[in-house]
Amino acid sequence: MRDFTLSIPLWKYLIYCGGASLATRLLVCLFRAWAYQMGDGKSCQKQSTETSNKAKFSDEFATALCGFRGVREPKYGPKSDLWLPFVIGLCEAAVYPVLMHQDLYVVIGAWLGIKTAGTWRIWSTSPTAFNRFLLGNLAILAFSYFLLRGYVAW
């Protein structure tokens, strides 16, 4: 295992990691709101008239996007996430560049495998939830590889 240093102060690195995690959260929440708006939710029901559809879509999108706050309406999911995905994403964004720097891609793959296996049952009822999961992981990996990896040095 090679030693590493950060080319910027730790606090600044953690702020960048937090920004990456926050951007990922916003991206996933936008796609979640869009999915609920299109009817990917047990309680989402579409109106029959065209004019009420437009109003309902915008209301449902706005309400579902409020899941960004970490507290969801019961209609859009049984549980609030209380920003735990953000915290996990922050930790991943901080650790992945170090693991990449040390060529420990197997550890990243194992972690993603554990995350995937732990929640497979949820995705059998909503394929778009699985796609959002993949998108969130891809975003954190991309931020880690293309932006944050440059701050890790020997």
C-alpha positions in Angstrom: 0.0 0.0 0.0 1.4 3.3 -1.1 1.4 6.5 0.9 -0.5 9.4 -0.4 -1.0 13.1 0.4 -3.6 15.6 -0.7 -2.5 18.4 -2.9 -5.1 20.7 -1.3 -6.1 21.1 2.4 -8.2 18.4 3.8 -11.1 20.7 4.6 -11.2 21.9 1.0 -11.1 18.3 -0.3 -14.0 17.4 2.0 -16.0 20.3 0.7 -15.4 19.1 -2.9 -16.5 15.6 -1.8 -19.6 17.1 -0.2 -20.3 19.1 -3.4 -20.0 15.9 -5.5 -22.4 14.1 -3.1 -24.8 17.0 -3.1 -24.8 17.1 -6.9 -25.4 13.4 -7.1 -28.3 13.7 -4.6 -29.9 16.4 -6.7 -29.5 14.4 -9.9 -31.1 11.2 -8.3 -33.9 13.3 -6.7 -34.7 14.9 -10.1 -34.9 11.4 -11.7 -37.0 10.1 -8.8 -39.4 13.0 -9.1 -39.7 12.5 -12.8 -40.3 8.7 -12.3 -43.1 9.4 -9.7 -44.6 12.0 -12.0 -44.8 9.4 -14.8 -46.5 6.9 -12.4 -43.7 4.9 -10.9 -45.1 4.8 -7.5 -47.8 2.7 -5.9 -50.0 5.7 -5.0 -49.4 7.8 -8.1 -52.6 7.9 -10.2 -53.0 9.8 -13.4 -55.9 12.1 -14.0 -58.2 11.5 -17.0 -58.3 15.0 -18.5 -55.4 16.6 -20.3 -55.6 19.9 -18.4 -55.6 18.2 -15.0 -52.8 16.0 -16.1 -50.5 19.0 -16.6 -51.4 20.4 -13.2 -51.1 17.0 -11.5 -47.7 16.4 -13.2 -46.2 19.6 -12.0 -47.7 19.2 -8.5 -46.4 15.6 -8.2 -43.0 16.6 -9.6 -42.6 19.4 -7.1 -43.9 17.2 -4.2 -41.6 14.3 -5.1 -38.6 16.6 -5.5 -39.2 17.7 -1.9 -37.7 14.3 -1.2 -34.4 16.2 -1.6 -35.0 17.5 1.9 -34.6 13.9 3.2 -38.2 13.7 4.5 -40.6 12.2 2.0 -44.3 12.4 1.7 -45.8 9.0 2.5 -47.2 8.9 -1.0 -43.7 9.0 -2.5 -42.1 6.3 -0.4 -42.6 4.6 2.9 -39.5 6.0 4.6 -37.5 9.2 4.7 -33.8 8.9 4.0 -32.7 11.6 6.5 -29.7 12.5 4.3 -28.0 9.1 4.9 -27.4 8.6 1.1 -25.6 12.0 1.1 -23.4 10.9 4.0 -22.6 7.6 2.3 -21.9 9.4 -1.0 -19.6 11.9 0.8 -17.6 9.0 2.3 -17.4 7.3 -1.0 -16.3 10.5 -2.8 -13.6 10.9 -0.2 -12.4 7.3 -0.2 -12.7 6.3 -3.9 -10.0 8.6 -5.2 -7.5 7.2 -2.6 -8.4 3.7 -3.5 -8.1 4.6 -7.2 -4.7 6.1 -6.6 -3.6 2.9 -5.0 -5.1 0.7 -7.7 -7.5 -0.9 -5.3 -10.4 -1.0 -7.7 -11.4 -4.5 -6.4 -12.3 -2.9 -3.0 -14.6 -0.4 -4.8 -16.2 -3.2 -6.8 -16.7 -5.3 -3.6 -18.4 -2.3 -1.9 -20.7 -1.7 -4.9 -21.5 -5.4 -4.9 -22.5 -5.3 -1.2 -24.6 -2.2 -1.7 -26.4 -3.9 -4.7 -27.0 -7.2 -3.0 -28.4 -5.4 0.1 -31.3 -3.8 -1.6 -32.1 -6.1 -4.6 -35.7 -6.8 -3.3 -36.7 -3.2 -3.6 -35.6 -3.0 -7.3 -37.8 -6.0 -8.3 -40.9 -3.8 -7.8 -39.4 -0.6 -9.4 -36.8 -1.0 -12.1 -36.4 2.8 -12.3 -35.2 2.7 -8.6 -32.4 0.4 -9.7 -31.5 2.6 -12.5 -31.4 5.6 -10.2 -29.1 3.6 -7.8 -26.8 2.9 -10.8 -26.9 6.5 -11.8 -26.0 7.7 -8.3 -23.1 5.3 -8.1 -21.9 6.2 -11.6 -22.0 9.9 -10.7 -19.9 9.4 -7.6 -17.4 7.2 -9.5 -17.2 9.8 -12.2 -16.7 12.7 -9.8 -14.0 10.6 -8.0 -12.2 9.6 -11.1 -12.3 12.8 -13.2 -12.3 15.5 -10.5 -11.2 14.3 -7.1 -8.5 11.9 -8.1 -6.3 14.8 -9.2 -6.0 16.0 -5.6 -4.5 12.7 -4.3 -0.7 12.5 -4.8 2.3 10.5 -3.6 
